Every structure is written in structure tokens, then in C-alpha cells.
């Protein structure tokens, strides 16, 4: 090999370290661990050199590993100006969601903030759309025991098919659909048991009142405020699974309804939106609040997670959203058996030094305090999260970027990977 070619194909230790963005001791550690080969020094030199192809291969592997870690609460994978994750919970366009909730900002106003970056009047309410969906037609498609998420999927899919202008991606065209989407999801809470109640919910002056009407409970100012806070705190949480699914769909230029359906599909899983159903089941299996400590202890002995507790982001101090939701529940219905049971579970978890409450147990407690039917917690969560889905869809449209990650193949080698003749 000529000296010129050898120089091109080889790198010094300092060049290799710079290329890998590491310090020299780390580079030498790579060699000792067998991750990188070093070449024997040339005659008259003590400096070892490195093949450029080896160094480039190591960096490619490192980037692949970093990408894999990023998919599981790792490093950020895309830029966004919507929600920042902070120890105090999500911040919508720079404003802490907890503060907005405690200041009485409506869900509608918070949604507009997420979509446009501008916070309107705190008590904003949207106009009721003139055209009412055919709730009876959708209800006939559903079995009587259909979940709230299934009802929501059916209703959104039907609405999308009937919207002849759904492919218009302009901001002024998408915003009315985003408002309509939240109202559709609120009304879906009444399906499949009562299409009539879904129609009544559609005409309510606020999304919070629509939720209460759809669930068949009394609409008091205190209940409306509590639901408003619930919806606001659930509106967005950065790139959670359902939001990322909606964003991937939007990156293909799919319309808002299609992106929302992708989000709902991911949301339906028991490790995401339906996690509240598992927390609800935990509360139901405890006959009396006094039994909570025993149940928690038995779960710990069996190595089982306690649903509604622990969060990958809020590991140290717990989920701040849960604090507000639990406060609401305790203030509204301190004598409720379910609310008392949730309180007892939290105390038992504290005594056992187990993870702190997360948003799922918070919304289960507030669902019980408001008298909403069992199973409604995840459905109300979806109503709130629709605001975040719409915000991320709008942002993704603006990037004009197709989200298409690569997979690191780990299977059997292909039989013949050689290109065909003439290719």
C-alpha cells in the first residue's frame, strides 16, 4: 500500500477520538474492550493508528444504539415547540399546565394555546357546530359492551368518511376539525348505550359539560371546573405513544381524522390510555379501604406492579398531574368509598416505599368523585389528549417530513443480497 493510500485509510488516535466525539482514554477503552482495532506502530514511532473503516463502523453502531435507546424514554428524536417536559409537569408553549389548570383556564383555551401558540381568553368556549353527527347510525354498529375507545374509533372514522374536505391541510381548515374532534370524543362517551344522550352532549356549550352530559351525571359549576382541569392536564405529554403514532400518520400527509385514529389505536393499549382501566380494577378488587395495605403487600410479594403508580419521567418526585387530580377528587367527594380506597392505596405505597401516584390513579379517583360510570376514565383522558394529537399533527404538517426510521436487522443473513444483473 502506498504511503498516500495508507494515510487516507488510517487515522491517528486524536483524529479517531474527535470523530467519535470521545476523549482519548475512552478511545483506548474501546480498544481494550474489543470494540475497535488499533494498528501496530510503524518503525520509529510509538503512535498507534486506526483504520478509518473501523472507526466509521463504530460510530454507526453507536448511533444505531442511541436511536434504539431513544425509542424507550431515551434522547429526543425530533424537534418540537409544543410541550416541554419539566419536573412540574408538562409546559404548553412555555406555560406550566398545572398553573393553567389552577388559574381556571378552560380546556378550549389551553387547546388553542397548543395549536397556535397564543393563549386566548381563559374562559373561551367553542361554538357548537351546526351539523350534528348521526349518532344512532354509529351506535347501531357497536355491541352494547363496546369500550369507550372502540366507540370513539367508530365515531371518528365515520365522521372522517363523511367530511368531504378532510384532506385540506391549511391551518384555517384543520383548526375547526380539531375542535370538532374533541367534541366527537366527548359525545362518544355516551355510545353505544344512548345515542340520544350523545346528541344532547353535542349541543353543550363547553367540552367539559359535554363530557358530563354524555356520562349522564349532573352538570354543576364545580363538576365542570373539575372536568376542565382533568382535560387540560391530559391535553399533551410530548411524544407519548399515541401522539407519536398520530404524528407518524400525519407525516404521510394523512388527514386529521386518520391521524387521530392512529392515536386512538395506540391509546387503546393497556400500557397507555387503558392503563386507567387497570388502576380502576385495582380499586374494585379492594373490598374496604382498610384492606389496601394487605393488597399492596401481596402484590409486592408476587413481584407485580401496582397500576396507577410510577412514571418513567417523574421517577423521583412523582407525577405532578396526579397531585391536582387527587386534590380535586378529595375536595369533591371525600366520603366516596372509591376515593377513600385510592387514598388508602397511596398511603400503603408510601409505607412500602413504592413508586408514587401517576395520572392514571388520579383520573380514576376523580372519575369516582364525579360519579362518572366505571370505564369512563380512559375515555375522558382521550378527549383531553385529542388536543395534543391535533397540535402535533399541525406541527408535523409544517415540517413536510416523512417519519421513517430504520431498523437494525438481527435475523438470519439474506440468502442472496447481490444486486440483479444490470442494476
DRENTIDREN-556834 format. One record per residue (C-alpha): residue number from 1; residue in three letters; x, y, z. Coordinates in pm, whole numbers. Layout:
<rs>
num, residuo, x, y, z
NUM, ALA, X, Y, Z
...
</rs>
This chain:
<rs>
num, residuo, x, y, z
1, UNK, 0, 0, 0
2, UNK, 135, 342, -94
3, UNK, 206, 592, 187
4, UNK, -61, 823, 43
5, UNK, -327, 549, 40
6, UNK, -225, 434, 388
7, UNK, -264, 788, 523
8, UNK, -610, 816, 371
9, UNK, -728, 485, 519
10, UNK, -581, 537, 864
11, UNK, -647, 783, 1147
12, UNK, -439, 895, 1442
13, UNK, -569, 849, 1796
14, UNK, -662, 1216, 1823
15, UNK, -841, 1209, 1486
16, UNK, -1034, 894, 1581
17, UNK, -1132, 1036, 1921
18, UNK, -1254, 1358, 1762
19, UNK, -1454, 1167, 1500
20, UNK, -1620, 959, 1773
21, UNK, -1665, 1266, 1996
22, UNK, -1489, 1100, 2290
23, UNK, -1176, 1161, 2495
24, UNK, -856, 967, 2435
25, UNK, -894, 745, 2747
26, UNK, -1238, 641, 2616
27, UNK, -1086, 559, 2278
28, UNK, -825, 338, 2443
29, UNK, -1103, 171, 2646
30, UNK, -1282, 84, 2322
31, UNK, -966, -94, 2207
32, UNK, -926, -287, 2533
33, UNK, -1293, -397, 2517
34, UNK, -1252, -522, 2162
35, UNK, -1482, -260, 2012
36, UNK, -1206, -110, 1799
37, UNK, -881, -238, 1650
38, UNK, -558, -42, 1667
39, UNK, -270, -89, 1423
40, UNK, 82, -163, 1536
41, UNK, 309, 145, 1534
42, UNK, 529, 191, 1232
43, UNK, 903, 164, 1267
44, UNK, 1044, 459, 1460
45, UNK, 704, 561, 1601
46, UNK, 516, 479, 1921
47, UNK, 181, 611, 1798
48, UNK, -81, 353, 1717
49, UNK, -318, 419, 1430
50, UNK, -675, 315, 1347
51, UNK, -846, 207, 1027
52, UNK, -1092, 469, 913
53, UNK, -1346, 198, 818
54, UNK, -1332, 57, 1175
55, UNK, -1383, 399, 1331
56, UNK, -1669, 483, 1097
57, UNK, -1829, 145, 1169
58, UNK, -1810, 201, 1544
59, UNK, -1973, 542, 1515
60, UNK, -2253, 394, 1302
61, UNK, -2313, 124, 1564
62, UNK, -2316, 383, 1842
63, UNK, -2569, 592, 1655
64, UNK, -2786, 286, 1599
65, UNK, -2776, 200, 1969
66, UNK, -2858, 560, 2060
67, UNK, -3157, 552, 1825
68, UNK, -3277, 228, 1983
69, UNK, -3248, 382, 2330
70, UNK, -3431, 691, 2210
71, UNK, -3740, 480, 2137
72, UNK, -3768, 387, 2506
73, UNK, -3762, 715, 2704
74, UNK, -3418, 799, 2565
75, UNK, -3283, 1103, 2387
76, UNK, -3521, 1327, 2186
77, UNK, -3578, 1210, 1830
78, UNK, -3735, 1519, 1673
79, UNK, -3774, 1892, 1734
80, UNK, -4098, 2035, 1869
81, UNK, -4215, 2369, 2005
82, UNK, -4535, 2236, 2162
83, UNK, -4469, 2083, 2506
84, UNK, -4164, 2082, 2732
85, UNK, -4130, 1811, 2995
86, UNK, -4039, 1962, 3334
87, UNK, -4028, 1834, 3695
88, UNK, -4352, 2031, 3748
89, UNK, -4524, 1852, 3466
90, UNK, -4577, 1944, 3101
91, UNK, -4541, 2306, 2990
92, UNK, -4764, 2402, 2698
93, UNK, -4581, 2651, 2475
94, UNK, -4376, 2755, 2778
95, UNK, -4667, 2768, 3026
96, UNK, -4683, 2509, 3306
97, UNK, -5004, 2309, 3264
98, UNK, -5060, 2286, 3641
99, UNK, -5057, 2664, 3668
100, UNK, -5303, 2697, 3380
101, UNK, -5536, 2447, 3547
102, UNK, -5524, 2623, 3884
103, UNK, -5581, 2961, 3716
104, UNK, -5913, 2835, 3577
105, UNK, -5806, 2827, 3212
106, UNK, -6059, 2628, 3012
107, UNK, -5969, 2320, 2814
108, UNK, -6067, 2505, 2498
109, UNK, -5828, 2793, 2572
110, UNK, -5543, 2553, 2651
111, UNK, -5611, 2369, 2325
112, UNK, -5587, 2690, 2124
113, UNK, -5259, 2763, 2302
114, UNK, -5122, 2425, 2196
115, UNK, -5239, 2470, 1837
116, UNK, -5144, 2832, 1773
117, UNK, -4901, 2936, 2048
118, UNK, -5141, 3211, 2163
119, UNK, -5345, 3183, 2483
120, UNK, -5690, 3340, 2428
121, UNK, -5936, 3443, 2698
122, UNK, -5914, 3198, 2987
123, UNK, -6288, 3117, 2973
124, UNK, -6301, 3056, 2598
125, UNK, -6574, 2819, 2473
126, UNK, -6617, 2699, 2115
127, UNK, -6929, 2746, 1908
128, UNK, -7140, 2434, 1862
129, UNK, -7108, 2307, 1502
130, UNK, -7430, 2338, 1303
131, UNK, -7434, 1983, 1168
132, UNK, -7497, 1708, 1425
133, UNK, -7340, 1367, 1356
134, UNK, -7567, 1067, 1309
135, UNK, -7501, 910, 1649
136, UNK, -7776, 650, 1605
137, UNK, -7609, 508, 1293
138, UNK, -7279, 470, 1477
139, UNK, -7448, 323, 1787
140, UNK, -7606, 51, 1572
141, UNK, -7257, -63, 1469
142, UNK, -7146, -121, 1827
143, UNK, -7216, -409, 2066
144, UNK, -7366, -299, 2396
145, UNK, -7045, -384, 2584
146, UNK, -6813, -190, 2349
147, UNK, -6538, 5, 2525
148, UNK, -6529, 383, 2518
149, UNK, -6222, 369, 2294
150, UNK, -6399, 141, 2047
151, UNK, -6694, 381, 2037
152, UNK, -6457, 673, 1981
153, UNK, -6280, 493, 1695
154, UNK, -6611, 414, 1523
155, UNK, -6739, 771, 1561
156, UNK, -6418, 939, 1439
157, UNK, -6388, 700, 1143
158, UNK, -6748, 773, 1040
159, UNK, -6700, 1147, 1077
160, UNK, -6388, 1135, 863
161, UNK, -6559, 943, 584
162, UNK, -6843, 1197, 576
163, UNK, -6616, 1504, 573
164, UNK, -6557, 1564, 203
165, UNK, -6300, 1837, 267
166, UNK, -6094, 1646, 524
167, UNK, -5778, 1650, 308
168, UNK, -5738, 2028, 333
169, UNK, -5417, 2074, 540
170, UNK, -5433, 2453, 576
171, UNK, -5432, 2576, 937
172, UNK, -5765, 2754, 897
173, UNK, -5918, 2428, 768
174, UNK, -5767, 2197, 1030
175, UNK, -5849, 2406, 1338
176, UNK, -6231, 2367, 1309
177, UNK, -6180, 1992, 1267
178, UNK, -5959, 1980, 1576
179, UNK, -6237, 2146, 1777
180, UNK, -6490, 1907, 1625
181, UNK, -6267, 1608, 1710
182, UNK, -6265, 1693, 2082
183, UNK, -6645, 1729, 2081
184, UNK, -6686, 1398, 1893
185, UNK, -6474, 1216, 2153
186, UNK, -6673, 1373, 2437
187, UNK, -7001, 1258, 2281
188, UNK, -6864, 909, 2215
189, UNK, -6871, 855, 2593
190, UNK, -7248, 810, 2564
191, UNK, -7220, 540, 2298
192, UNK, -7331, 270, 2250
193, UNK, -7586, 287, 2535
194, UNK, -7752, 620, 2449
195, UNK, -7736, 789, 2109
196, UNK, -7990, 1040, 2241
197, UNK, -7758, 1148, 2520
198, UNK, -7471, 1176, 2269
199, UNK, -7682, 1421, 2068
200, UNK, -7759, 1623, 2380
201, UNK, -7389, 1634, 2467
202, UNK, -7310, 1765, 2118
203, UNK, -7513, 2079, 2185
204, UNK, -7348, 2165, 2519
205, UNK, -7165, 2499, 2539
206, UNK, -6837, 2350, 2665
207, UNK, -6643, 2027, 2617
208, UNK, -6644, 1973, 2994
209, UNK, -7024, 1996, 3006
210, UNK, -7043, 1766, 2703
211, UNK, -6841, 1506, 2896
212, UNK, -7074, 1529, 3196
213, UNK, -7386, 1512, 2979
214, UNK, -7254, 1215, 2780
215, UNK, -7179, 1030, 3104
216, UNK, -7525, 1104, 3241
217, UNK, -7418, 1294, 3554
218, UNK, -7530, 1624, 3700
219, UNK, -7370, 1934, 3548
220, UNK, -7271, 2166, 3831
221, UNK, -7021, 2452, 3805
222, UNK, -6789, 2261, 4040
223, UNK, -6807, 1946, 3829
224, UNK, -6749, 2144, 3509
225, UNK, -6439, 2306, 3659
226, UNK, -6305, 1967, 3769
227, UNK, -6351, 1815, 3422
228, UNK, -6194, 2122, 3262
229, UNK, -5885, 2071, 3478
230, UNK, -5882, 1700, 3402
231, UNK, -5895, 1759, 3026
232, UNK, -5634, 2035, 3039
233, UNK, -5384, 1827, 3236
234, UNK, -5423, 1537, 2991
235, UNK, -5404, 1754, 2678
236, UNK, -5042, 1681, 2587
237, UNK, -4740, 1500, 2721
238, UNK, -4481, 1535, 2446
239, UNK, -4412, 1222, 2233
240, UNK, -4615, 963, 2421
241, UNK, -4704, 652, 2219
242, UNK, -5039, 775, 2086
243, UNK, -4909, 1120, 1996
244, UNK, -4611, 970, 1815
245, UNK, -4845, 736, 1626
246, UNK, -5063, 1031, 1523
247, UNK, -4754, 1224, 1420
248, UNK, -4621, 938, 1205
249, UNK, -4959, 920, 1029
250, UNK, -4956, 1298, 975
251, UNK, -4606, 1276, 826
252, UNK, -4755, 1078, 537
253, UNK, -4997, 1369, 478
254, UNK, -5286, 1170, 623
255, UNK, -5582, 1387, 726
256, UNK, -5659, 1480, 1087
257, UNK, -5922, 1208, 1131
258, UNK, -5681, 940, 1008
259, UNK, -5404, 1070, 1235
260, UNK, -5646, 1074, 1531
261, UNK, -5744, 714, 1456
262, UNK, -5375, 618, 1465
263, UNK, -5351, 793, 1800
264, UNK, -5664, 621, 1932
265, UNK, -5533, 281, 1823
266, UNK, -5213, 330, 2023
267, UNK, -5409, 487, 2309
268, UNK, -5628, 177, 2341
269, UNK, -5340, -37, 2469
270, UNK, -5326, -128, 2840
271, UNK, -4977, 21, 2871
272, UNK, -5104, 364, 2764
273, UNK, -5459, 505, 2765
274, UNK, -5621, 191, 2903
275, UNK, -5380, 188, 3198
276, UNK, -5652, 367, 3395
277, UNK, -5875, 62, 3345
278, UNK, -5617, -148, 3528
279, UNK, -5598, 109, 3808
280, UNK, -5977, 103, 3826
281, UNK, -5971, -277, 3852
282, UNK, -5724, -250, 4141
283, UNK, -5960, -20, 4332
284, UNK, -6251, -257, 4262
285, UNK, -6066, -561, 4398
286, UNK, -6013, -397, 4739
287, UNK, -6336, -452, 4939
288, UNK, -6260, -191, 5207
289, UNK, -6003, 90, 5235
290, UNK, -5854, -96, 5535
291, UNK, -5760, -382, 5302
292, UNK, -5541, -165, 5080
293, UNK, -5218, -230, 5272
294, UNK, -5269, -607, 5252
295, UNK, -5333, -597, 4877
296, UNK, -5029, -379, 4812
297, UNK, -4814, -606, 5026
298, UNK, -4935, -917, 4842
299, UNK, -4871, -759, 4504
300, UNK, -4521, -668, 4616
301, UNK, -4460, -1025, 4734
302, UNK, -4567, -1159, 4394
303, UNK, -4347, -908, 4213
304, UNK, -4646, -739, 4048
305, UNK, -4661, -372, 3954
306, UNK, -4930, -167, 4120
307, UNK, -5122, 5, 3837
308, UNK, -5155, 380, 3869
309, UNK, -4815, 424, 4033
310, UNK, -4471, 507, 3895
311, UNK, -4378, 702, 3584
312, UNK, -4069, 680, 3365
313, UNK, -4023, 1058, 3357
314, UNK, -4132, 1153, 3712
315, UNK, -3927, 889, 3890
316, UNK, -3814, 1090, 4192
317, UNK, -4099, 1318, 4297
318, UNK, -4397, 1157, 4127
319, UNK, -4638, 1277, 3859
320, UNK, -4740, 1639, 3935
321, UNK, -5063, 1597, 3736
322, UNK, -5177, 1330, 3980
323, UNK, -5145, 1574, 4271
324, UNK, -5401, 1816, 4121
325, UNK, -5640, 1541, 4012
326, UNK, -5631, 1378, 4356
327, UNK, -5686, 1714, 4526
328, UNK, -5997, 1762, 4311
329, UNK, -6129, 1417, 4399
330, UNK, -6076, 1463, 4772
331, UNK, -6241, 1805, 4770
332, UNK, -6546, 1692, 4570
333, UNK, -6623, 1356, 4736
334, UNK, -6414, 1289, 5048
335, UNK, -6664, 1026, 5169
336, UNK, -6671, 824, 4847
337, UNK, -6566, 463, 4909
338, UNK, -6357, 457, 4592
339, UNK, -6186, 787, 4675
340, UNK, -6112, 660, 5026
341, UNK, -5974, 339, 4878
342, UNK, -5743, 534, 4646
343, UNK, -5619, 734, 4944
344, UNK, -5555, 412, 5136
345, UNK, -5361, 264, 4843
346, UNK, -5146, 575, 4824
347, UNK, -5069, 556, 5198
348, UNK, -4984, 187, 5168
349, UNK, -4749, 257, 4877
350, UNK, -4579, 532, 5078
351, UNK, -4529, 300, 5376
352, UNK, -4380, 34, 5147
353, UNK, -4159, 300, 4983
354, UNK, -4303, 205, 4645
355, UNK, -4347, 438, 4341
356, UNK, -4563, 748, 4372
357, UNK, -4908, 803, 4212
358, UNK, -4930, 882, 3843
359, UNK, -5201, 1040, 3630
360, UNK, -5391, 711, 3590
361, UNK, -5481, 669, 3957
362, UNK, -5557, 1042, 3968
363, UNK, -5818, 1025, 3693
364, UNK, -5969, 709, 3845
365, UNK, -6018, 893, 4175
366, UNK, -6168, 1197, 4002
367, UNK, -6394, 975, 3789
368, UNK, -6530, 819, 4107
369, UNK, -6569, 1154, 4284
370, UNK, -6773, 1295, 3995
371, UNK, -6993, 986, 3975
372, UNK, -6895, 902, 3616
373, UNK, -6956, 540, 3515
374, UNK, -6685, 280, 3558
375, UNK, -6471, 267, 3245
376, UNK, -6518, 634, 3158
377, UNK, -6176, 743, 3288
378, UNK, -5982, 638, 2980
379, UNK, -6249, 787, 2752
380, UNK, -6226, 1129, 2918
381, UNK, -5846, 1103, 2901
382, UNK, -5875, 1058, 2523
383, UNK, -6094, 1368, 2493
384, UNK, -5819, 1573, 2656
385, UNK, -5534, 1408, 2466
386, UNK, -5703, 1486, 2133
387, UNK, -5583, 1845, 2175
388, UNK, -5223, 1725, 2181
389, UNK, -5277, 1495, 1884
390, UNK, -5410, 1786, 1680
391, UNK, -5122, 2012, 1787
392, UNK, -4861, 1759, 1681
393, UNK, -5041, 1687, 1355
394, UNK, -5035, 2058, 1271
395, UNK, -4666, 2084, 1360
396, UNK, -4584, 1775, 1154
397, UNK, -4767, 1914, 852
398, UNK, -4548, 2224, 874
399, UNK, -4225, 2020, 861
400, UNK, -4318, 1836, 539
401, UNK, -4101, 1549, 664
402, UNK, -4183, 1179, 636
403, UNK, -4105, 997, 961
404, UNK, -3940, 676, 850
405, UNK, -3683, 534, 1095
406, UNK, -3458, 240, 1007
407, UNK, -3447, -98, 1177
408, UNK, -3127, -278, 1277
409, UNK, -3169, -623, 1121
410, UNK, -3085, -906, 1365
411, UNK, -3223, -1208, 1181
412, UNK, -3070, -1474, 956
413, UNK, -2845, -1346, 677
414, UNK, -3029, -1298, 346
415, UNK, -2971, -1588, 107
416, UNK, -2857, -1369, -182
417, UNK, -2818, -999, -130
418, UNK, -2626, -942, -455
419, UNK, -2793, -695, -699
420, UNK, -2952, -838, -1011
421, UNK, -2762, -813, -1335
422, UNK, -2798, -470, -1490
423, UNK, -2891, -299, -1164
</rs>
